[in-house]
Amino acid sequence: MMPNLIKKLSIPALLLSITLACSTLAPATPQPVETLNALYTSVAATLDSLSTPTETPQIVEPTATPFLSFPTTSSTPFIVNTITSVPPTQTAIKCDAAAFVADVTITDGALIGRGSDFTKIWRLKNVGTCTWTTSYAIVYVSGEKFGASNVIPLTAQVVPGQTVDIAINLTAPNANGRYRGNWKLRNSLGALFGVGPDAQTNFYVDVNVSGYTLSAYDFVVNYCDATWKSETKNLGCPGSQGDDRGFVRALKEPAMEDGATRGDGLLTYPNKSGSGFISGKFPNFIVQNGDRFQALIGCQYGAKGCDVIFRLQYQIGNGDVKTLGQWHEAYEGLYYPVNVDISALRNQKVKFILTVLANGSSHDDFALWVNPRITRQSANPSTVTPSRTPTASRTPTASRTPTASRTPTASRTPTASRTPTASQTPTASQTPTASQTPTASSTATASQTPTTTPTDTETPEPSATPMQ
């Protein structure tokens, strides 16, 4: 049996171990050869006797137990997996795609003067597979448009791999600040695409707007350069105070309806009749982009019966006279700012016309244009005095009592009537908080009336020294 065999084998091993152990305790003197031979013979005999079986052992096949083995030789190749760097999957090249190359002009954050014209040029590269034809365009997407068109077609074709400079004319806003406008390309089918890895990023213009508001033309200083006329005659300049045929005079700090002064002005008085008017046509002025006409309008202080229509007109060459705007004003203790964008007339020689029409009897129509001027935005200060924007006063304060001078007599009764017609009412830069805002088609109702009021037979004296 298997246990007996194990016992038989273990006994010789034990004896051999004891013998060797004892030999290690013996003196270090070498033993004679005979002694060693005898010892080997004894051990061999013992092992021989133990190895002789007394019965035939029954061999039991052991149960196979699974285990992992590695063959030392095999006809099958041994494969070792190694890690290999795999490049990222490349995005398929698009038909329409662009790459931004450079800002040829107007780099990001460039300083631009208020209302100034400038040209932005982008350098782009066609990195797609399709040719950009003239049916392609750049289109406005978002942000500040800078006065540009929504769609600007390309002027030449751009083949794949070619670089192109795309220019666009723009105009800066009239207020300080940081502005950005976003653009993309559009193909012939109307699909938008841009720059960047996905061809969806906007290219843009980014500027800082800053500057000054300057007076480009002062109508008070130059009022005698204009040709003045009324319904009855051509008028001299300066006119004569109290002339029933109409007159114009420049006044130093005239008092407006509320009794306050806000700058130099033009006092315009229509000829005395039910359809009277006075008009002054100024010499040619070349308008630039961003130019505006600004003034304060109202009746002279104390002119209780004042009821007029202010009109701003222009003429180019010998063409028709056109109206930019008109405003109906009556004496109610208030005044109103006028602020008209005239950029549409840019680069043209324009004759501006200031007109006042009587809205009924003109016996008390002393109409004031205070600080009438054309303002212009600039990135730099100028020797020209910057214009100011006065603040409207809402509390009428009497500063003097008008003195009666004479009773005017009508010169004649006109046969033709004249009815002013509204053409356009531009937006004022600030809106009065009076109970009613004057427009071209309605009469403003006086919200407060000064305590001192001239009678129908009185003509108010100018509240300031005439400017000769």
CORRALIN-V636910 format. One record per residue. RES is the residue in three letters. SS is DSSP state (hx for helix, st for strand, lp for the rest). PSI is psi in whole degrees, 0 to 359 (* if undefined). D_FIRST is the distance of its C-alpha to the first C-alpha in Angstrom with 2 decimals. Layout:
res = {RES;RES}
ss = {SS;SS}
psi = {PSI;PSI}
d_first = {D_FIRST;D_FIRST}
This chain:
res = {MET;MET;PRO;ASN;LEU;ILE;LYS;LYS;LEU;SER;ILE;PRO;ALA;LEU;LEU;LEU;SER;ILE;THR;LEU;ALA;CYS;SER;THR;LEU;ALA;PRO;ALA;THR;PRO;GLN;PRO;VAL;GLU;THR;LEU;ASN;ALA;LEU;TYR;THR;SER;VAL;ALA;ALA;THR;LEU;ASP;SER;LEU;SER;THR;PRO;THR;GLU;THR;PRO;GLN;ILE;VAL;GLU;PRO;THR;ALA;THR;PRO;PHE;LEU;SER;PHE;PRO;THR;THR;SER;SER;THR;PRO;PHE;ILE;VAL;ASN;THR;ILE;THR;SER;VAL;PRO;PRO;THR;GLN;THR;ALA;ILE;LYS;CYS;ASP;ALA;ALA;ALA;PHE;VAL;ALA;ASP;VAL;THR;ILE;THR;ASP;GLY;ALA;LEU;ILE;GLY;ARG;GLY;SER;ASP;PHE;THR;LYS;ILE;TRP;ARG;LEU;LYS;ASN;VAL;GLY;THR;CYS;THR;TRP;THR;THR;SER;TYR;ALA;ILE;VAL;TYR;VAL;SER;GLY;GLU;LYS;PHE;GLY;ALA;SER;ASN;VAL;ILE;PRO;LEU;THR;ALA;GLN;VAL;VAL;PRO;GLY;GLN;THR;VAL;ASP;ILE;ALA;ILE;ASN;LEU;THR;ALA;PRO;ASN;ALA;ASN;GLY;ARG;TYR;ARG;GLY;ASN;TRP;LYS;LEU;ARG;ASN;SER;LEU;GLY;ALA;LEU;PHE;GLY;VAL;GLY;PRO;ASP;ALA;GLN;THR;ASN;PHE;TYR;VAL;ASP;VAL;ASN;VAL;SER;GLY;TYR;THR;LEU;SER;ALA;TYR;ASP;PHE;VAL;VAL;ASN;TYR;CYS;ASP;ALA;THR;TRP;LYS;SER;GLU;THR;LYS;ASN;LEU;GLY;CYS;PRO;GLY;SER;GLN;GLY;ASP;ASP;ARG;GLY;PHE;VAL;ARG;ALA;LEU;LYS;GLU;PRO;ALA;MET;GLU;ASP;GLY;ALA;THR;ARG;GLY;ASP;GLY;LEU;LEU;THR;TYR;PRO;ASN;LYS;SER;GLY;SER;GLY;PHE;ILE;SER;GLY;LYS;PHE;PRO;ASN;PHE;ILE;VAL;GLN;ASN;GLY;ASP;ARG;PHE;GLN;ALA;LEU;ILE;GLY;CYS;GLN;TYR;GLY;ALA;LYS;GLY;CYS;ASP;VAL;ILE;PHE;ARG;LEU;GLN;TYR;GLN;ILE;GLY;ASN;GLY;ASP;VAL;LYS;THR;LEU;GLY;GLN;TRP;HIS;GLU;ALA;TYR;GLU;GLY;LEU;TYR;TYR;PRO;VAL;ASN;VAL;ASP;ILE;SER;ALA;LEU;ARG;ASN;GLN;LYS;VAL;LYS;PHE;ILE;LEU;THR;VAL;LEU;ALA;ASN;GLY;SER;SER;HIS;ASP;ASP;PHE;ALA;LEU;TRP;VAL;ASN;PRO;ARG;ILE;THR;ARG;GLN;SER;ALA;ASN;PRO;SER;THR;VAL;THR;PRO;SER;ARG;THR;PRO;THR;ALA;SER;ARG;THR;PRO;THR;ALA;SER;ARG;THR;PRO;THR;ALA;SER;ARG;THR;PRO;THR;ALA;SER;ARG;THR;PRO;THR;ALA;SER;ARG;THR;PRO;THR;ALA;SER;GLN;THR;PRO;THR;ALA;SER;GLN;THR;PRO;THR;ALA;SER;GLN;THR;PRO;THR;ALA;SER;SER;THR;ALA;THR;ALA;SER;GLN;THR;PRO;THR;THR;THR;PRO;THR;ASP;THR;GLU;THR;PRO;GLU;PRO;SER;ALA;THR;PRO;MET;GLN}
ss = {lp;hx;hx;hx;hx;hx;hx;hx;hx;hx;hx;hx;hx;hx;hx;hx;hx;hx;hx;hx;hx;hx;hx;hx;hx;lp;lp;lp;lp;lp;lp;lp;hx;hx;hx;hx;hx;hx;hx;hx;hx;hx;hx;hx;hx;hx;hx;hx;hx;hx;hx;lp;lp;lp;lp;lp;lp;lp;lp;lp;lp;lp;lp;lp;lp;lp;lp;lp;lp;lp;lp;lp;lp;lp;lp;lp;lp;lp;lp;lp;lp;lp;lp;lp;lp;lp;lp;lp;lp;lp;lp;lp;lp;lp;lp;lp;lp;st;st;st;st;st;st;lp;lp;lp;lp;lp;lp;st;st;st;st;lp;lp;lp;st;st;st;st;st;st;st;st;st;st;lp;lp;lp;lp;lp;st;lp;lp;lp;lp;st;st;st;st;st;st;st;lp;lp;lp;lp;lp;lp;lp;st;st;st;lp;lp;lp;lp;st;lp;lp;lp;lp;st;st;st;st;st;st;st;st;st;lp;lp;lp;lp;lp;st;st;st;st;st;st;st;st;st;st;lp;lp;lp;lp;lp;st;st;lp;st;lp;lp;lp;lp;lp;st;lp;st;st;st;st;st;st;st;st;lp;st;st;st;st;st;st;st;lp;lp;lp;lp;hx;hx;hx;lp;st;st;st;st;lp;lp;lp;st;st;lp;lp;lp;lp;lp;lp;lp;lp;lp;lp;lp;st;st;st;st;st;lp;lp;lp;st;lp;lp;lp;lp;lp;st;lp;lp;lp;st;st;st;st;st;lp;lp;lp;lp;lp;lp;lp;st;st;st;st;st;st;st;st;st;st;lp;lp;lp;lp;lp;st;st;st;st;st;st;st;st;lp;lp;lp;lp;lp;lp;lp;st;st;st;st;st;st;st;st;st;lp;lp;lp;lp;lp;lp;st;st;st;st;st;st;st;st;st;lp;lp;lp;lp;lp;st;st;st;st;st;st;lp;hx;hx;hx;lp;lp;lp;st;st;st;st;st;st;st;st;st;st;lp;lp;lp;lp;lp;lp;lp;st;st;st;st;st;st;st;st;st;st;st;st;st;lp;lp;lp;lp;lp;lp;lp;st;lp;lp;lp;lp;lp;lp;lp;lp;lp;lp;lp;lp;lp;lp;lp;lp;lp;lp;lp;lp;lp;lp;lp;lp;lp;lp;lp;lp;lp;lp;lp;lp;lp;lp;lp;lp;lp;lp;lp;lp;lp;lp;lp;lp;lp;lp;lp;lp;lp;lp;lp;lp;lp;lp;lp;lp;lp;lp;lp;lp;lp;lp;lp;lp;lp;lp;lp;lp;lp;lp;lp;lp;lp;lp;lp;lp;lp;lp;lp;st;st;lp}
psi = {159;319;320;320;320;319;317;322;331;333;312;322;323;315;319;322;320;316;313;324;318;325;334;338;349;165;157;359;132;140;152;153;326;320;319;319;319;320;315;321;319;317;321;322;319;316;326;321;325;331;351;117;144;340;159;119;144;116;122;123;124;150;131;129;126;138;159;124;150;111;143;333;147;149;349;129;141;116;128;122;128;151;122;133;124;124;149;154;127;137;139;140;132;159;311;113;146;155;135;131;308;159;108;321;159;76;165;132;10;146;124;138;150;130;8;146;141;161;124;132;121;142;115;156;137;105;13;193;355;146;135;116;180;355;353;161;163;143;145;135;308;173;207;128;345;33;10;168;160;329;130;107;152;147;350;159;152;113;161;135;351;148;142;145;123;119;146;133;130;165;129;148;167;15;145;149;175;127;144;134;135;140;157;172;155;132;183;342;359;2;136;146;160;216;178;173;325;4;33;2;138;150;154;169;133;114;157;123;128;156;202;151;118;156;108;333;130;114;335;311;323;21;332;358;346;158;114;142;160;189;333;334;167;142;148;167;125;157;177;127;130;8;119;344;0;152;163;137;145;130;143;114;60;149;132;187;328;5;353;158;145;19;176;154;172;125;116;132;116;161;147;96;171;340;31;156;165;140;138;120;121;160;171;138;130;116;140;161;136;353;147;146;127;144;165;133;148;182;156;147;131;352;77;324;8;128;101;169;121;138;134;120;172;163;137;119;229;22;183;150;127;152;128;329;159;153;131;127;132;165;110;12;10;169;167;138;143;132;101;127;121;21;334;342;14;146;16;151;114;135;113;146;123;123;141;127;138;133;71;210;136;15;338;23;68;96;136;133;107;130;45;126;165;121;153;142;142;148;343;151;161;167;343;135;126;142;158;153;100;155;131;140;141;359;105;128;119;127;344;169;120;146;131;137;313;170;111;148;132;136;324;170;113;148;335;144;159;120;113;142;134;135;321;141;99;159;132;153;335;143;124;152;20;167;342;130;126;139;181;349;0;158;125;135;134;128;330;147;129;151;336;122;131;154;172;341;6;146;117;142;151;141;5;166;131;145;111;*}
d_first = {0.00;3.70;5.61;5.51;6.48;8.91;10.26;10.97;12.75;14.63;16.25;18.24;19.31;20.60;22.49;24.00;25.17;26.81;28.48;29.90;31.06;32.85;34.43;35.97;37.66;39.12;42.64;43.45;44.71;42.79;40.62;41.45;39.48;38.44;36.74;34.65;33.72;32.60;30.44;28.78;28.22;26.60;24.14;23.33;22.73;20.37;18.29;18.46;17.21;14.21;13.33;13.50;10.21;10.64;8.87;8.43;5.21;6.24;7.79;9.35;12.71;13.66;16.95;19.87;21.73;25.39;26.55;29.76;29.76;32.78;32.94;34.30;36.33;37.78;40.70;41.82;44.25;43.22;46.11;47.09;49.60;52.48;55.28;58.64;62.01;63.67;67.45;68.83;70.09;73.75;76.31;78.22;81.75;84.32;87.51;89.62;88.59;90.52;89.82;92.10;93.41;96.13;99.07;102.02;104.42;104.16;100.87;99.08;101.15;104.34;107.55;109.96;113.37;114.09;115.37;114.92;114.13;111.23;109.13;105.34;103.59;99.83;98.15;95.40;93.23;92.21;88.42;87.95;88.19;91.45;94.99;97.04;100.32;103.58;102.42;99.93;101.18;100.34;100.53;100.97;97.90;98.52;100.14;103.64;105.33;108.06;110.63;108.86;108.48;105.29;104.70;105.64;104.99;103.80;106.61;104.60;101.31;98.24;95.65;91.93;91.47;95.14;96.40;99.44;101.72;102.56;105.67;106.95;110.15;109.72;111.84;110.77;111.29;114.25;112.18;110.14;106.35;103.16;102.93;100.27;100.47;97.49;97.71;95.59;96.10;96.60;96.04;98.26;96.35;96.82;93.27;93.12;90.99;90.96;89.30;85.85;82.36;82.79;86.50;87.37;88.69;92.44;94.67;97.44;100.59;100.45;103.62;105.24;108.72;111.28;114.99;118.48;120.95;124.21;127.60;128.17;131.56;133.85;136.29;138.44;139.00;139.78;141.57;144.87;143.15;142.79;145.46;146.41;148.27;149.04;150.30;153.85;153.75;151.89;151.50;152.07;149.49;149.62;151.38;153.99;152.88;154.26;155.12;155.19;154.28;150.90;149.67;146.63;146.36;143.61;143.25;141.70;139.22;140.78;139.99;137.88;138.12;136.42;138.78;136.15;136.24;133.29;134.70;137.49;138.46;140.75;143.27;144.03;146.82;147.50;151.05;152.57;152.30;150.09;148.14;148.39;145.81;145.35;143.11;142.26;140.71;139.06;138.71;135.70;132.46;129.28;126.40;122.94;119.66;119.04;122.76;123.93;127.32;127.53;130.38;131.35;133.88;136.19;139.77;141.85;142.09;144.89;145.32;144.89;146.00;143.60;141.77;140.55;137.95;136.35;135.29;133.37;134.09;133.77;135.17;133.86;136.64;139.21;136.67;136.75;136.58;133.27;132.24;129.13;129.67;132.24;132.38;134.82;135.92;138.37;139.46;136.91;136.20;133.16;132.37;129.63;127.55;127.42;124.53;124.41;121.98;124.07;121.23;121.92;125.12;123.34;124.89;128.13;131.63;132.35;135.59;134.79;137.34;137.77;139.68;140.89;142.41;144.48;142.97;146.31;149.22;148.62;151.09;148.28;145.55;144.89;141.43;139.26;136.63;135.06;133.00;132.98;130.89;128.24;125.10;122.58;119.10;118.42;115.60;118.12;121.03;124.47;127.98;128.64;128.36;125.27;126.19;125.60;124.60;126.77;125.52;127.41;129.21;129.31;131.92;135.47;137.53;141.27;142.40;146.10;148.73;149.97;153.67;155.85;157.55;159.36;159.22;158.03;160.00;158.40;159.58;159.30;157.52;155.05;155.26;151.64;148.73;145.39;142.18;139.12;136.03;132.50;130.44;127.37;126.36;123.97;121.67;123.05;121.04;121.41;122.43;125.07;124.24;127.62;127.90;128.42;127.43;130.21;129.46;131.62;132.42;132.91;135.10;133.42;134.74;135.81;133.49;135.80;139.39;140.94;143.58;146.27;147.15;150.04;152.49;153.02;155.96;154.11;152.47;149.80;150.31;147.51;145.22;144.79;146.85;147.27;145.55;148.12}
